[in-house]
Amino acid sequence: MKHISIGGLQVSRIGLGAMSMSGYYNVGMGSDAESIRTIHRALDLGVTHFDTAEIYGPYINEELVGRAIKGRRDQIVLATKFGLFSHAGGGPGVLDSSPANIRAAVDGSLKRLGTDHIDLYYQHRVDPKTPIEDTIGTLVDLIAAGKVRYIGLSEAGPATIRRAHAVHPVAALQTEYSLWTRDPEAELLPLLRELGIGFVPYSPLGHGFLTGEIRSPEQLSDDDWRKTNPRFSGENFRRNLRIVDEVKAVAAEVNATPAQIALAWLLAQGDDIAPIPGTKRVARVEENIAADQLHLSAEQIERLNNLAPAVGERHDAGNMAVIDR
Ligand SMILES: NC(=O)c1ccc[n+]([C@@H]2O[C@H](COP(=O)([O-])OP(=O)(O)OC[C@H]3O[C@@H](n4cnc5c(N)ncnc54)[C@H](OP(=O)(O)O)[C@@H]3O)[C@@H](O)[C@H]2O)c1
């Protein structure tokens, strides 16, 4: 597995997102035992970069990751996130990046993860009530205390990134980026490159859509998070299938799977890009990691670059409203 630097932090260029091990997609399928085997298999295949968050569950995803990495902590770049759970009474889903909330959150995350330090600690969403300078200032204190090594932001807009980076170097921005979510290319990627910040694309498989495994919205159960996503609904879903059909055509040419093409395309965008595909299954983690070995021709990359844009917003209105622009 090739390793790259994201803002000075060395990571395997393909990581593993743990979110779907604790609900969200295909709820009820899989098991904690299979999830832990998936994390172990990823480690054995050279993955070092693992991503979780306080809000996933909440809490149970960090606990699961903590159990899985026991005894192997020193092989891992451990990333987690705060700011989508307010410990002052608001609870889950409430934006809170105030200094007091960060101090409460970090100790809980460390305990659940069974570690004394977090390698990459992200603000999960920008909190309009707390100046970003105050948030970063608190993270700088946590670095001084040895609890955190590197700072990340998630779904932050250009102005916030510049302000944060002026207080202390930001190592990585985590934002949705994939063959059907190309928004970061216009403004964010050039800014990150100017500032020397790495980029961690989340949902690099389009929440599973780009793998070609889901051919109709009816395949998703009612408690699947994707039911709330406009791109997975009705007519939008059917129109978006032409994207995955073109990905499949490229996959057939190089004897790969659509998931591998989606990841190889992201890796071809630069050596500062470290996607974190999510899965709770050993076979799929093996498949996804093999994308590290895949080479796409310039012509294939161009065809993928020219795919029709996705139909539908990438989140529902509530989730779009908390994205900083
Ligand atoms: N910062 C943020 O706000 C934010 C938001 C969303 C996600 N994330 C992070 O990004 C990570 C990845 O994003 P994501 O999980 O939303 O989406 P994703 O990686 O684009 O897709 C995950 C989905 O694809 C399926 N899948 C994975 N590999 C597959 C394969 N080879 N063939 C067929 N299906 C496959 C998974 O199913 P199974 O699990 O059943 O295998 C799961 O349903 C998360 O785990 C989380 O750490 C961050």
The ligand as an SDF file (V2000), in Angstrom:
LIG
                    3D

 48 52  0  0  0  0  0  0  0  0999 V2000
  -17.1530   13.9240    7.7170 N   0  0  0  0  0  0  0  0  0  0  0  0
  -18.3950   13.5590    7.4520 C   0  0  0  0  0  0  0  0  0  0  0  0
  -19.3370   14.3360    7.6260 O   0  0  0  0  0  0  0  0  0  0  0  0
  -18.6610   12.1740    6.9510 C   0  0  0  0  0  0  0  0  0  0  0  0
  -19.9120   11.8550    6.3550 C   0  0  0  0  0  0  0  0  0  0  0  0
  -20.1000   10.5500    5.8740 C   0  0  0  0  0  0  0  0  0  0  0  0
  -19.0780    9.6130    5.9930 C   0  0  0  0  0  0  0  0  0  0  0  0
  -17.8920    9.9480    6.5700 N   0  0  0  0  0  0  0  0  0  0  0  0
  -16.7770    8.9970    6.6910 C   0  0  0  0  0  0  0  0  0  0  0  0
  -16.4840    8.4490    5.4110 O   0  0  0  0  0  0  0  0  0  0  0  0
  -16.5240    7.0240    5.4620 C   0  0  0  0  0  0  0  0  0  0  0  0
  -16.9870    6.4490    4.1310 C   0  0  0  0  0  0  0  0  0  0  0  0
  -18.1850    7.0670    3.7030 O   0  0  0  0  0  0  0  0  0  0  0  0
  -19.5840    6.2910    3.6010 P   0  0  0  0  0  0  0  0  0  0  0  0
  -19.5430    5.0700    4.4360 O   0  0  0  0  0  0  0  0  0  0  0  0
  -20.6100    7.3490    3.8390 O   0  0  0  0  0  0  0  0  0  0  0  0
  -19.7450    5.9350    2.0710 O   0  0  0  0  0  0  0  0  0  0  0  0
  -18.9370    5.0730    0.9870 P   0  0  0  0  0  0  0  0  0  0  0  0
  -17.6130    4.6910    1.4970 O   0  0  0  0  0  0  0  0  0  0  0  0
  -19.0460    5.8750   -0.2560 O   0  0  0  0  0  0  0  0  0  0  0  0
  -19.8970    3.8060    0.8140 O   0  0  0  0  0  0  0  0  0  0  0  0
  -20.1540    2.9080    1.8540 C   0  0  0  0  0  0  0  0  0  0  0  0
  -21.2480    1.9600    1.4060 C   0  0  0  0  0  0  0  0  0  0  0  0
  -20.7930    1.2190    0.2840 O   0  0  0  0  0  0  0  0  0  0  0  0
  -20.8710   -0.1850    0.5560 C   0  0  0  0  0  0  0  0  0  0  0  0
  -19.6510   -0.7700   -0.0230 N   0  0  0  0  0  0  0  0  0  0  0  0
  -18.3640   -0.5460    0.3470 C   0  0  0  0  0  0  0  0  0  0  0  0
  -17.5090   -1.2040   -0.4520 N   0  0  0  0  0  0  0  0  0  0  0  0
  -18.2560   -1.8790   -1.3440 C   0  0  0  0  0  0  0  0  0  0  0  0
  -17.9520   -2.7440   -2.4110 C   0  0  0  0  0  0  0  0  0  0  0  0
  -16.6980   -3.0220   -2.7260 N   0  0  0  0  0  0  0  0  0  0  0  0
  -18.9860   -3.2720   -3.1310 N   0  0  0  0  0  0  0  0  0  0  0  0
  -20.2730   -2.9730   -2.8190 C   0  0  0  0  0  0  0  0  0  0  0  0
  -20.6200   -2.1600   -1.8190 N   0  0  0  0  0  0  0  0  0  0  0  0
  -19.6220   -1.6110   -1.0730 C   0  0  0  0  0  0  0  0  0  0  0  0
  -20.9390   -0.3200    2.0520 C   0  0  0  0  0  0  0  0  0  0  0  0
  -21.7070   -1.4390    2.4110 O   0  0  0  0  0  0  0  0  0  0  0  0
  -21.2940   -2.4280    3.6290 P   0  0  0  0  0  0  0  0  0  0  0  0
  -20.8610   -1.5780    4.7760 O   0  0  0  0  0  0  0  0  0  0  0  0
  -22.5210   -3.1930    3.8810 O   0  0  0  0  0  0  0  0  0  0  0  0
  -20.1620   -3.2460    3.0910 O   0  0  0  0  0  0  0  0  0  0  0  0
  -21.6660    0.9610    2.4620 C   0  0  0  0  0  0  0  0  0  0  0  0
  -23.0530    0.7720    2.3680 O   0  0  0  0  0  0  0  0  0  0  0  0
  -17.4650    6.7320    6.6420 C   0  0  0  0  0  0  0  0  0  0  0  0
  -17.2580    5.4340    7.1510 O   0  0  0  0  0  0  0  0  0  0  0  0
  -17.0800    7.8150    7.6100 C   0  0  0  0  0  0  0  0  0  0  0  0
  -15.9150    7.4280    8.3200 O   0  0  0  0  0  0  0  0  0  0  0  0
  -17.6840   11.2140    7.0330 C   0  0  0  0  0  0  0  0  0  0  0  0
  1  2  1  0
  2  3  2  0
  2  4  1  0
  4  5  1  0
  4 48  2  0
  5  6  2  0
  6  7  1  0
  7  8  2  0
  8  9  1  0
  8 48  1  0
  9 10  1  0
  9 46  1  0
 10 11  1  0
 11 12  1  0
 11 44  1  0
 12 13  1  0
 13 14  1  0
 14 15  2  0
 14 16  1  0
 14 17  1  0
 17 18  1  0
 18 19  2  0
 18 20  1  0
 18 21  1  0
 21 22  1  0
 22 23  1  0
 23 24  1  0
 23 42  1  0
 24 25  1  0
 25 26  1  0
 25 36  1  0
 26 27  1  0
 26 35  1  0
 27 28  2  0
 28 29  1  0
 29 30  1  0
 29 35  2  0
 30 31  1  0
 30 32  2  0
 32 33  1  0
 33 34  2  0
 34 35  1  0
 36 37  1  0
 36 42  1  0
 37 38  1  0
 38 39  2  0
 38 40  1  0
 38 41  1  0
 42 43  1  0
 44 45  1  0
 44 46  1  0
 46 47  1  0
M  CHG  2   8   1  16  -1
M  END
$$$$
